[in-house]
């Protein structure tokens, strides 16, 4: 990385008729970088006040009545308002060159000389006054694109007066100021100051896998233009003395105005040839009428990003979007939502942070989005006009939206999940060393049927490991149980009959824990169809009422034991099939039980945890092959690998919705 730029104190006054001035360097890469490293600090410490004085002269539309050398080797400018500005010398002294146009050619002389001489090029030809723009490069003087035979001592203070146009050009380091002399008709730009907190301007190119450039963002910079309020409506913007450091080729660089508010000019710069090994040196030249003014030398550094490294970035967190599940309860304008919440980003290897495409210089308007529904994952949603996502009433559960970003020739595709349930923020405040107590209510999937050592490898135990020692997670699962009175989890079973006046041992274990959080995962067995009939159709009215009874008992228990008010989470049953050996029906789960869970959760402002869709595939042997007994996939009970995914999903939802504070 380049260090801060330091400039040596050099003053250059140039007399011109319609003269553009830029001071640049054609040195090799190391010399250029060394020059940049030696610039701004000296200005900050020695000349900040002087620069402010000269800016005030330009803004006040003052003129220079006269100037004279000082005993210290500097110069004293006498202004039209009777005040003076002192310009100090460098340790190497100073010299003064005068320029004018006469008879169609440029002429020059030193201040002490009597005779004006024609300015000659290196071939001893006179330089015509049609050439405009003076540059000082490595001790040589250029007019326009012509290298002249003139030289100067780089380390000395140098002023130049235009005897024809009566202007005095002063350069401090690489910031230059053009001030009219008394009687001058010059009304053009007095100074152009680059405003940049960086060591360089950065342009960005995005490449495909073959290294082809598919999108490009120009470097952007702001310049302070004086005098304030100057009219630039007729100005022409170009880049002067453009070259690639370390290369002999001289590509062009386009300069495009973005905005000007009367003081701050915002420009875009686009090199015609871009790679991540080149630095491009240039000045901004602004032609206004018959005059031209140049900024200081600056560097454009192209940065190459690979399209394969692009990620969908969440604006709020500035991190990649992972497992996003966005609530959409009625309808949503996807264009507005994605513009507000997401952007494309690239990782910064050195810092581990991400840069958005906006930070890399891409305009928001240049990024286009297209949306489509992933029909295989669509459960109750519609997409209208290519941008409006609508939940189809109570049938809506969730969906996936494919979003295609287009940036130049680059296309990026991502998939984002939407759900019909809002997230409800919850919070708990505990004592300093108190654990968060979580009761996992459920059936055989919670109990860990088919998992080897379910006490260590069931999803409640794995959830506890993920959450850490500040949490206590208790497995209260019981095989075969339901929420309804078919085989109720809540009640005591005695002699093949349920005693609805007494709690089951697993319910009592949950109450004894006095939980802060209750995770309820019941409904799989409520979907059964067997020789006794369609159990959901027989018992469906009991689901909500029995759940309300359970919740009430947890609340009463908490109130009697320290005033705890438990927080409840309802889980969708895991996905299964319609042809498993247990009579469990996945169709009933999706069309009947999940909508019932949603309705109950909405009514009570509870969160739901989706353990059904896009998480576990019951046909996947890796997640469902039993680790005990049959060693077969029964399409219902996840093994320890499947349980790990359930635990991770529950942890994700807890972190999304729950805030825990310790006193």
N, C-alpha and C positions, 0 to 999 in steps of 0.2 A: 504494500500500500504506500502511496505517496505520502510523505509527511506534509505538514503545513507549508504553504508556499511563502518563501521570503524573497523580497525584491530589493535590489540595491538602489540607492538613491541616485537617479540620473535624470537630468532635465533636458528636454529636447524641444526647441521652439522651431517651428517650420513655417515658412511663408509660402502660400499657395494661392492660385486663382480659384480652382475648384479641386482642392487638394484633399485626398484621403490619406490618412497616416496610420500605419500599423507597425508595431515593433514586434518582431517574431525572431525565432531562432531556427537555423537549419543544422544544428549540431547533431551528433549521433545520440542514441537513446540515453546512454549514461550521462552525457553532458546535459541533455534536456532535463532529465530527472533531477540532477544536481542543481540546475538553475532553478527549477521549481521549488526545491527544498530551501533555497536561500532567499525567498522573496518576501512574504507578507510580514514577518516579524519585525523587520526593520521599519517598514511603513507604520506598523502599529505603534512602535515605541518612539520614533523620531519625527514622523511627519503627519500624524493624525490631525493635529491642530492646523498645520499648513493646508492640508487637503480641505478641511472644513472652511478655512478662510477663502480658498479659491472657489469652492462651491457657492459660498455666499456672494462672491463677486459676480459669478455667472447668474445666479438667481436674482441678484439685485440689478442685473443688466448694467453693471458699471463698465467703464472702459479704462484702459491703461494710458495715462497721459505721458508717461516717460518711464525709463528704467535706467539703472546705472549699477556698475559693479561695486561690491563692498570690499572693504579692506581684507576680509576673511576669504575672499575668492568667490563669494556668492553674488546674488543680485537683489536689488531693491526695486520693487514696482511701486510707482506713484499712481494712485487711482483718481478717477474723475470726482470722487467725493472728498478729496483732500487727504484721505488716509493712505497708508502704505502697507505693503506686504513684503516681508523679508524671506528670501529663498536662500537657505544655507548651502554652502559648497560641500562637496565631498573632500576627503583628504587629498585627492589628486588634483584639486584645483578646478578650473572651469575654462570653457572657450565658448565663443559665440559665432554662429554661422548665420549669414543673411541670405535670403533668396528673393528673387523676383522674376517676373516674365517680361521679356523685352524682345520685340521684333519677331515674335513667334517661337522663341526659344527660352529655356530656363537659364538664368544667370545666378551666380553666387559669389560671395566674398566673405572673408573673415571680418570681424568688427573693426580691427585695426588697419585693414587694407583700404587703399584709396580706390582701386580699380575693380569694377565688376568684370567677371569672366564667365564665358559660357560654360554651362555644365556639359561635360563630355561623357559619352559612354566608354566602355573598356576598349572599344575599337576606334576611339578618338572622334566619334561623330557627335555633333551637338544634339542635345535632347530637346525634342519639340515640345511646345506647351500643350499639345494634345494629350501627352502623357500626364496622368494625374495619379496622385498617391505616392507619398514618400515613405520608405521603410529603411530602418537601420538594422543591418544584419551583420554580426561578427565584424563590426568596425567599418563596414562598407555602407554606402548610401545608395538606395534604389529609388527611382522615380517611376511610378507605374510598375511595369514589368521589366524595366531597363536597369541593369546594373551600371551605375556611374563610376567614374574614376575617382570620385570623392571618397575620402576616408576620414574617420574621426577617432579620437581616443575614447574608448567605451567607458572608461572609469571616470571621466571628467563630467562636470556639469555642462550641459549643452542646451542653449536656447536657440530658437530660430524665429526670426521675424519676417513676415511677408510684407515687403515694402509695397507690393502692388495692391493687395487687399487690406493692408493695415491691420493685420492680426498677429498676435503673439501666441505661439504654441509652447506650452510648458508640459513636461512629462515628469511625473513623480513615480519612480519605479517603472511600472508598466501602465499606470493610470495617467491619462493625458487630459489636458485642459486647453481649450482654444478660447482666447479672450480678445475681443476687439480693441484696437488702439483708438485713441481719439480721432474722430472723423471717419471711422470705418462704417461701412453700410452692412457689415456682416450681421445676420440675424439667425444663423443656423444653430446647430447643436454645439453646446459648449463642452459637454463631457458625457461619456458613456461608461458607467461603472458596473462591472459584473458583480452581481450579488450571489454568492454561493457559499454554503457552509461546508461543501465538500472540496476535496483536492482536485476533482475533475467533474466533468459532466458525463453522464452515463446514458448510452443508447443501448437498447436491448434487441437482440435478434433471437427468434425461436426457430430451432432446427428440427427436422424430422430425423428418423433413424438413419437415413442415408447422408445426413449432413446438409440437406438442402434447406435454405432459409424459407420458412413458410409464414412468418409474421415478423413485423419490425416496428419498434417504437422509437421515435426520435428522442435524442437528448433534449432536455428542456432546461432553460435558464432564464433568469430574470435580470434585467439591467435597469439601473437608475439613470434616467435621462434628464439632463439639465440644459437649459432652464426649465423649471416646472411649467407645465401647461403648453409646451411647444406643440404646434400642429404637425403631426406626422402622417396625415392622411394621404399625402403624395409621396411619402418616402419609399425608397427602393432598398431592399435588404439583401446583402450578399455576404459570402465568407471570403476573407482575404488571406493571402499567404497560407493556403491550405496545403499541408503535407503530412505524410505518414512518418512518424518517428521510426527510425531503423529501416526505412525502405526508401528507394529512390523514386518509386511511382508517386504521382501526384493526382489522386482521385478528387473528384468534385465533392462538395458538401453543400446541400441545400439549406438555406435559411428561410424560415417561414414565420411570419408574425402570428401569434395567437391572440394577444390582447395588448392594449395600451391604455392606461387610465389617466394620462397626463403627466405621470411621473415614473411609473414602473412599466417597463416593456417586457412582455413574456414572449420568448422565442423558442422555436423548435429547430433542432439541427439534425440532419440526416446524411451521414456519409454514404457515398454510392457503393463503396466496397467495405464490407464489414467482416472482421474476424476477431477472435478474442485475444490475439497476440499483438495487435496493433493499437497504437495511440495516435490520435489525429489532432494536429495542432492547427489552430486557426484564430482569426480575429473576426468580429462582427463589424462589417462596414455598412454604414447607413448613408445613402445619397439623398440629399434634400435640396432640390433645385440644382444650383451650380456648385454646391458645397458637398463635401463628403467627410464623415467623421468615423473613426474606428475605435473599437474597444481594445482592451488589452488582450494579449495573447492568452488563450485558454486551450485546454486539452479535452477532447472527447474520447472516452474509453468505451468501446463496444463490449457488451457482455453477452455471451451466448448461453442460452438456456435450451435444454433438450426437452422436446415435447413429451417424451416418455417420463420425465421427472415431474410433470405438472400434477398438482393435487387440487381437489375441491376444498377450499379454505372457508372456515366459519369466521365471519368478520369479527364477531364479538370476542371470540377466544383467540383468534389468529392461529388456529390449529386446524389440521385436516378434519374434515367431516367423516366420522366413523359411526356406523350403525345408527344413522340419524333416523328418528321416528318423529315426524312433525305432525302435531294435531291439526286436523282439518274437519271441523264439526259440521259446517254447512257448505260454504264455498270460499275459494281463495284465488286471487289473481297471481298466478305463478310468476309472471314477469316482475311484478312489484316485489313479491316475497323474495325471490332469488336475488334481485338487485340489492335488496336491503340486508340480506343475511349471508349471502355466499359470494365468493369470488374465486378466481383461479390463482394459485400461488406456487412458488418454487422454494425449495429449502435452501438456506444459506449454510453451506457446509461448515464454515468457521464458527458460527454462533449457534447453530441448531435451531434458529428461528426461521420464519417464512416471510418472503416478500410477495406481496400481491402484485397482480399485473398492473394495477393502478400505480403502485409505488415504482414499478419498473418503467413507467412512462406511457402505458397504453391508456387511451381515452376510453371512458365508459361506453361512449357511443359506438366505439369500434368493435365492441364485443357483442355478438348476437347469440340469442338463445332460442332453442326449439324444444318443445316438450311432447312427449307421447306416453300413454299408459302402457305398462307392461301387463298385457291382458291375462297372462297366466297367473299373475299375482293380484289381480284386481278383484276386490270383494266389496262391491257396492258403491263404486265411484264412477263419475262421468267426467270427460274432458271436453269442454266446449270451446269453440273458437281457437283451439290450439293453445289456450293459455289459462282458461278458467276451470279449476278443479272443483267438482261438486260432489258432496256426500249425498247418496241417494236414500235419504230418510233413515229409518231404523235399520235398513238392510246394510248400511255402510259399516264396515269393520276396519279395513285397511287396504292400502294399495301401494304400488311402486310406480314412481314417475321416472322415466328416462329423460335426462336433460342433455342436449347437445350444445356445447359452446363452439362458436366459430370466431376465430381471431385470425384475420388475414386468410391464408390458405390452410391454417391449422384447425382441426376439429378435435374436440375432447368430449368424451361421453362418460356420464356418471349416472348412478341410480340412487334415488332418495326415497325413503319410505314415508308414508303418511298414514295416520290413524284417526279414527273417529272420536277418540277419547282425549280430552284435555289432560294435561299434567297438572296436578294439584300440589302446590308447595306445602310441605309439612316441616315442622321443626320440633326439636327436643332439647331441653336444657337439663344437664345432669350435674351431680356433684363431681368433684375433682377426679376421684379414682373410680367412679361408678361405671359399670359396663352397660352398654346398650343391650337389652335382653330381647331376643327375637324368638317367637314361637312359630314353627313351621307346621301348619295344619294340613293334613292331606291323606291320601290313600296309599296304595302299595308303591306308587312311584316315589312318593315322599319317604315312605318307610325304607325303600331301597331294595325291593324284591328283585332277586337275580343278581345283585351286586355283591361281590366278595368283600366281606367286612364292611357292611353298610354303615356301621357306626363311624368308620373313618372315611369311607368313600362315597356315601350317599350325598345328595346335593346339599342338605343342611350342613353336614360336616365340611364339605368343600367350600360352602359359602362362608362358614366361620373362618376358615383359613384365609380366604380372600380378604375378608373384612379386618382381620387382625385381632389382637388381644383386647382391644377396647370393646369387643362385642362378644356376647354369649348367645349362640344359636342352638336351640333345642329341637330335636327331631320328634315331632308328635304325630307321625304318620301311622296309619293303621290300614292294613290290606283289606280290600273289598268294600271300603266304606263309601258312603254317599252323603250329600248334603240333605237330600230328602229323607223321608222315613223308610225308604226301601231297606237300606242297611246303614242307618245314621251313625256318623262319626261321633256325635255328641253323647249318645245315650248308652247306658249300661246294658249289655247283652247277657241274659241269664236264662239258662234252660231253653235256648233257641228263641227266646222272646226278649223284646226290648223293654226295659223299664224307663219310660220317658220322664220319670221323676228323679232319676239318678244319672250323674255324669259317668261317662265311660272313663276308664283309667287314663287314656291318652288325653282326653279333655281335662281331666283333673291335673294331669302333669303340666299341661299348658297353663292352667290357672295358678298352680303352685309357683310357676316361674314368675308370675306377675309381670307379663311382658310389656315392653314399651311399643313393640311392633308385632303385629300378627299377620303372617302371610298365609292366606287361605287358598288351597289348591284342591278343590273338590268339584266333581262334575263328570269325570271320566266314567265312573260306574253308573251314574244317573242316566247315561245314554243307552243302556243295555236293552236289547231285544232278545227274548228267549222264549221258552215254552210257556212262561207265565204272562207273556205279553210285552207290549211296548212300555217299558217302565217310565220313560219320560212323559208320555201322554197320560199315564196313570197318576204320576206324582208331581207333575210340573208346577202345580199351584203351591206345593210345599217348599220349593227351592228358596224363594224370597223370604217366606215367613220363618222357615227354620234358620236361615242365615241371620235374620234380624234377632231371633232368640239367642243365637250364639254370640253375636256382637254385644247384645245387652248384658249377657252374663260376664263377658270379658270386661265390660265397662264397670259393672257393679263390683266385680272382683278388684279392679284397679282402684276404684274409689274407696273401698274398705281397707286397702293396703297402701296408704301413703298418698292417696289422691291421684294416682296415675291414670291418665286417659290414653288408652292404647290407640295407635295408628294402624289402620287396616289396609291391606293390599289384597286385591282379588286377582288370581291367576287364571288365564285361559288354560283349559286342559291341554296336555300335549297332543300332538297329531298322532293319529293311529290309522287303521284301515277299517273298512266295513266288513272284512272277512277274517278277522282274527279269531282265536279260539275262545274268547271270553264273552262274546255277544256284544261287545262295545262297538258303537256305531259312530264313525268319524263324521258322517253326514249330519247326524243329530247334534253332535258337538258344534259343528260350524253353523248350522241353520237355526238351532234352537237355544243351545246352552250359552254360547258366546254372546248372542244378542241379549239374553237374560242377564248375564253378568254385566254387560255394558249398561243396561237400564238401571240395575241396582247401584252400580258405581256412580252413575251420573246423579241419581237421586240423593245419594249420601255424600257426594263429593269425596269419593275414594279414588285412589289410583288403581289402575289395572296393570298387570304385567303380562305381556304377550309371550307365553311359552308354547304357543301353537304354530304360528305361521313363520316360515322361513328360518327355523331354528334347528329342529330335528326331523330327519326323514325316517319314518318307521321302516322303510325298506333298506336302510343303510345298516348292514351288518356290523360295521365298525362301532356304531353307537348303540346298537340294540341287542347284540349277541349276549345272552345271559352268561354270567361268570360262574354261576352255580348250577346245580341240577342238570337240565337238559343240554346246556351249552348251545342252544338254538336261539334264533331271533324270533321272539313271539309277537313282534310288531306293536307292543304296548309298553314294555318296561325298558327304559334306557339303562345301559350299564354304567360303569364308573366314568367312561369317557363322555357318554351322553349327559350324565349327571353334572360333569364339570361345565358343560355348556349351559345347563339350567342355572347353575350357581353363578356363572359369569353374567348371564342375562339379568338375574335378580339383583346382583350387585350393581350393575349398570343403571337399572331403574331406581334403586335406592339412592344412588349418588345423584341421579338427575332430579329427584323430587324431595329429598330429605336433607335437612341441615341439622347437624348435631353440635351443640356447644357444651363445653365443660366449664364449670365455674372455677 
